[in-house]
Amino acid sequence: MALACEVAGLNRSVYYYTHKRPPDDEVIDALLLLVERHPRWGLPKLFKRLRHQGKTWNKKRVERVYNRECS
């Protein structure tokens, strides 16, 4: 594998890298619960409500999950 990486111009660490993103299950559950209760609310209001509930998730993460699950 070292020779193939050298020919391609890649470090071996780049070849073997795996992303370690935490699972979104908790975000999905909380978001779907709010959408079920308040179907007319948009993402900004849903995100504010999640923050009010004490969730510290990043806005980009919530937006990604919202677009994937609720659209």
Secondary structure, 3 states (H helix, E strand, C coil): CHHHHHHHCCCHHHHHCCCCCCCCHHHHHHHHHHHHHCCCCCHHHHHHHHHHCCCCCCHHHHHHHHHHHCC
